[in-house]
Amino acid sequence: MKKIKIIIGLTLCCLSAIIFAQNPVIQTHFSPDPAPMVYKDKMYVYTGDDIPGFDFYYMTKWRVHSSEDMVNWTDHGVPISLESFSWARDRAWAAQCIQRDGKFYWYICAQTVNNDMAIGVAVSDSPTGPFKDALGKPLITTGSWDNIDPTVFIDDDGQAYLYWGNSHLFYVKLNKDMVSYEGKITEIPQSVESFGGLRRPGKSDEVLQKQEQFEDVFVEGPWLYKRNKQYYLMYAGMTGRTECLSYATSPSPTGPWEYQGKIMTNQPTNSFTNHGGIIDFKGKSYLFYHTGLLPGAGSYGRSTAIEEFKYNSDGSIPKITITKEGVNALGTLNPYQRNEAETMAWSEKCSTAENKKTGVFISDIRVGGYIKVRAVDFGKGASEFAASVGAGLDGGILEVRIDKVDGHKLAEIEVQRTGGWEEFKTLTSKLAEYVSGVHDVYFVFKGKNITAGRKLFNFDHWRFQKIK
């Protein structure tokens, strides 16, 4: 065995200074309308699923991913879809999940069989499902197309609030069961004081009815949360011909709301819409939003991105610009435990699939593709690599490299037929080089005597063996 000593004793702090994450954080499919949730030292993000090739917001399911370090995200598949709700017919639009008393409530919106939009709720004992329709009917249904983009928040006194809206903003107080509400639906008045209103250039009202221009105004996508006894309501506003992210604050969860300004505006997101969530995790503050910047994307193919930010001393939110680099890692990944192949920081020329037997796995692997896993801590060294793969044909090659796609090659596995594409077998390889310390790991996909466009194999999980 060839042994080349590659000891890079970088601390995570030093590593983060020279190696960066990437936006969007999910590349295997489109992931619009991100809604983050923290549970047991792990970040979860619940998203939609734009279907490629359509010139409308065509979605039929919702997805969930999780991360312990904010850079390596695990795909947990599709816990709910339109088929989960007997009353739903189309438009699986924005949603948010929240935990209460050991159960998880996922508030969604969808077009109903009555040709309007309604808000429903699914429930589970796990943040990743399985989820089921909690009611068998919509929670909010008024015969209106304004019933979209629910956001949910539980205050310190235990009272839960559900906000939603499209041009009109509504809320209800949820009961403790989280699947019913008390009182009437309340509409929040639109005003310059609350949501920025309209820019009026001193013309008469008759002219303004035809020529008024939006300075800012509530459009959709509310996000309600609390920080230091102050309530924040972020939303998708309007600037020029695209949506911006703006916010208002209040001393009460029901208002009155005071407009504070735009958070993200005039950014090259390649998307008409924007939809965000703000959350704190491990002492840092993050803005989740979406862009249309993946290949073949755009306004109808949007993907989750993340930026870290710091509140100003007065609690206000600074202007946030989009970056390709995204956020830094909050920890390292242990290579000596089972790691799911669908846990990744970046990927190209592959996708994910799932079945009842295996769960989620990497599929549609093609020559020239790869998976990048960030900040992998090998400690004092590894001796062997193992990967669970499935292949109906042979000819695929899995290479393991460090620090870059064409970096030092640690291992290589020639994947033979395993009895079927979804029949997984664990194959092993001794390491060709000695490695220790913290590195980014690349799983590179190559082929032997096959056409470049052919599917190579499926990839379920991996681990390294420590040097004894």
Secondary structure, 3 states (H helix, E strand, C coil): CCCCEEEECCCHHHHHHHCCCCCCCCCCCCCCCCEEEEECCEEEEEECCCCCCCCCCCCCEEEEEEECCCCCEEECCCCEEHHHCCCEEECCCCCEEEEECCEEEEEEEEEECCCCEEEEEEEECCCCCCCEECCCCCCECCCCCCCCCCEEEECCCCCEEEEEECCCEEEEEECCCCCCEEEEEEEECCCHHHHCCEECCCCCHHHHHHHCEECCCCCEEEEEEEECCEEEEEEEEEECCEEEEEEEEECCCCCCCEEEEEEECCCCCCCCCCCCEEEEECCEEEEEEEECCCCCCECCECEEEEEEECCCCCCCCCCCCCCCCCCCCCCCECCCCCEECCEECEEECCEEEEECCCEEEEECCCCCCEEEEEEEECCCCEEEEEEEEEECCCCEEEEEEECCCCCCEEEEEEECCCCEEEEEEEEEEECCCEEEEEEEEEEEEEECCCCCCCCCCEEEEEEEEECC
